[in-house]
């Protein structure tokens, strides 16, 4: 796996250290806090966690990269963010790892020869060296017991990814934690960040009584506060996302996936009779199915060439087959296919403008036929048009002809053929 590593500290035996929180730098403190939320490290005392954190190496793994057994030491990889699929030598999905979960790929290969990990979303990984892990297991029975039983847990979880289990039709109420963390809009960004850290969550719902008025995420802190140079005393109401999309607790995982995919969001408030009760995240959905629309949608948005979009579009038949086997209704499958078609079209327009430069006049792209009716199926053809502002100059008409050709040719390559009519 090609990655970039950074050592937290130069400690020869981190597990033997006694580190108090007052002596840890902020970065080490963040690592220790995270480990405190991960099994089995959550069973350790704070000073023991500090010693483990000092020996952690940070690994950045790009989407699409592989984690393969190399015959080396049985280092433990703990997923800080992102997602990793674990496949057998035959390509069967053995497990899907999300935030807080770990894998020992070399140790796993001893039981499953040919096993490998596939990074399905850009990931931040904490690497704990094998010698440190061995000392922890020798000294702490609960740590050893956890890793000893991990194999059985992984087999049970792998069964959830078989075609016979309709995971996508499971109500979201079955996977959420009814633990609502919220603030008032008058709360300062500093107070909100402190509360997120204290409660170990990546977002806060903003409420007035029982009414949901907004959502504030860790991404908002970066992009709407820090990046703009705003004061930490800024009120949350000024930088939150107002009136966020919510989902009823009776809705299915498929509904949640589609809502996140269509709106490019990572946190979705869950409602009960109009009152917010929890939040479901993309991490919660990672384990929902072998292939999921959320990651396919995100993958489309990151492609920088038509060839990349074509590659993703090739996954559609297998995904549709999975949806049908899971018992997803026809109208829901069609809705998903329309969302994919829309996303591919938008991405082609963006790529076309990157090649040709900014459009010389305002325009709108129109879709007709089955796509407009939201009845598109695999192999459905394309019916498109453009509306261009009246101030278009004759010498600029060539721009839109080239843009339309680029987009329509791209759609054809992605499996949306030109209309023969």
DAJO-V170920 format. One line per field, one symbol per residue. phi: phi as a letter, one per 30 degrees, with the letter a starting at -180 (. if undefined). burial: # if it has 24 or more other C-alpha atoms within 12 Angstrom, else .. A space follows every 50 residues. Layout:
phi: ???
burial: ???
//
This chain:
phi: .daccbddaccdbedcdcccedcddeddddddddddccdcdddddedddd ddedcdccbccdejdcccdbiddddcccddajabcccdddiddcabcbei cbbcddddddcbeidacbdcaebcbcccddddddddddcbddddddddcd edddddddddcdddcdddcdddedbdcdbdcbbdddddeeddddddddch bcabdcbbiccdcabbcddddddccddciddddededdbdddhddbbddd dcddddedddddchbcbbdccbhicdbabccddddeddadbbdedddddd dcdcaeedddddddddedddedddddiddeddddddddddeddddddddd dddddcjdddadabcccciddddibdbeiddcbbabcceddddedcdded ddddddddddddddjcddddd
burial: .......#....####..#.#..#...###############.#.##### #############..####....###############...######### #########..#.#################.##..#......#...#... #..#...####.#..########.##...######.###..##.##.... #######...########.##..##........########..######. ############.########....######################### #.#.##.###.##.##..##.###.#.#...################### ##......#.....#.#..###.###########..............## ..##.###########.....
//
